Amino acid sequence: MNALDFSGKTVLVIGGSSGIGNGIAQCFRRHGAEVHVWGTRTDTAAYRDSPDSDLEGLQYTQVDVADAAQIDAAKVPFARLDVLVQAQGTVLYARQEFETEGFRHVLDVNLTSLMVCARKFHTQLSQSQGSMITVSSAAAFHSTRGNPAYNASKTGAFGLTRTLAEAWARDGIRVNGIAPGLVETKLTRVTTGNPERLEGALRGIPLGRLGTPQDMANVALFLASPLASYVLGQTLLVDGGMLLA
Ligand SMILES: NC(=O)c1ccc[n+]([C@@H]2O[C@H](COP(=O)([O-])OP(=O)(O)OC[C@H]3O[C@@H](n4cnc5c(N)ncnc54)[C@H](OP(=O)(O)O)[C@@H]3O)[C@@H](O)[C@H]2O)c1
């Protein structure tokens, strides 16, 4: 038996339209799963020119997760769900996260939506004895001076992950998380697209390179698989050693 064969399984990746979530979605698809993704744009055509999006073979639904009512109302085009990956995330620059409106928006997208989506799919995950994986951040483990909301939301995601893991283990749902280091996506291009900032960032990563969506997908695959059957409530730091340095 191949523990990484997801044939016959259904996976939903919230935030699977771009970047890390998209890499995770395509990885599960390559391993046999039927994969659904949520994103913000109207339809798949709207992602055609995006370098961070490959929606080939994925089933797409538009849901703005900042709005809990939209999550609750979102159509679920599958009867069974085995793996829920929550990779949605946003960040605001230019001190917008120091304003109440900006702070609240980032918390809504990065933290509150994790709980609303988890609740929505709890019954299906319990029926399938499935698993949920949250995508937090290395930012959960150090301060990020310009982004108080991002930091609070990712630290919150870390706490929510271990708490839902304990609360839902007896329902047959294994909850774990991933805390990525620095991965080039549209969220981080403000750093990775600036040669000086990029060089500074790379100096702080012992493995000497940025992470890739595939690096994150490998860990998601492991966490959702029977290889991780006794791993519960853990948020795995996947940062090339960034926080060691
Ligand atoms: N890149 C990094 O270095 C890094 C490091 C640590 C943690 N992370 C975390 O990894 C996750 C993925 O981020 P990424 O770097 O891959 O960035 P990304 O490419 O911008 O992906 C973010 C995803 O979240 C979706 N999203 C954002 N706001 C949403 C909303 N209101 N409603 C529904 N979906 C929404 C985006 O949809 P659209 O495609 O429609 O925009 C996209 O699918 C995030 O949680 C992020 O915080 C990233």
The ligand as a Gaussian input file, in Angstrom:
#p B3LYP/6-31G(d) Opt

LIG

0 1
 N        4.571000      33.095000       1.255000
 C        5.143000      33.004000       2.442000
 O        6.358000      33.237000       2.599000
 C        4.332000      32.605000       3.628000
 C        4.998000      32.452000       4.840000
 C        4.273000      32.053000       5.949000
 C        2.930000      31.801000       5.849000
 N        2.295000      31.977000       4.670000
 C        0.876000      31.700000       4.622000
 O        0.600000      30.797000       3.571000
 C       -0.752000      30.975000       3.143000
 C       -0.763000      31.139000       1.635000
 O       -0.148000      32.376000       1.302000
 P        0.689000      32.588000      -0.041000
 O        2.003000      33.097000       0.346000
 O        0.567000      31.405000      -0.869000
 O       -0.082000      33.862000      -0.651000
 P       -1.105000      33.953000      -1.882000
 O       -0.481000      33.416000      -3.109000
 O       -1.563000      35.362000      -1.873000
 O       -2.285000      32.979000      -1.472000
 C       -3.259000      33.361000      -0.544000
 C       -4.504000      32.571000      -0.813000
 O       -5.533000      33.025000       0.073000
 C       -6.648000      33.444000      -0.702000
 N       -7.343000      34.550000      -0.040000
 C       -6.850000      35.727000       0.394000
 N       -7.827000      36.491000       0.892000
 C       -8.977000      35.773000       0.760000
 C      -10.338000      36.024000       1.043000
 N      -10.762000      37.177000       1.598000
 N      -11.238000      35.067000       0.739000
 C      -10.859000      33.901000       0.162000
 N       -9.594000      33.611000      -0.126000
 C       -8.663000      34.539000       0.164000
 C       -6.056000      33.901000      -2.020000
 O       -7.047000      33.948000      -3.037000
 P       -6.694000      34.635000      -4.467000
 O       -5.855000      33.647000      -5.206000
 O       -8.009000      34.852000      -5.096000
 O       -5.946000      35.903000      -4.148000
 C       -5.031000      32.790000      -2.232000
 O       -5.630000      31.618000      -2.694000
 C       -1.271000      32.195000       3.883000
 O       -2.014000      31.792000       4.997000
 C       -0.006000      32.894000       4.324000
 O       -0.202000      33.705000       5.432000
 C        2.965000      32.376000       3.555000

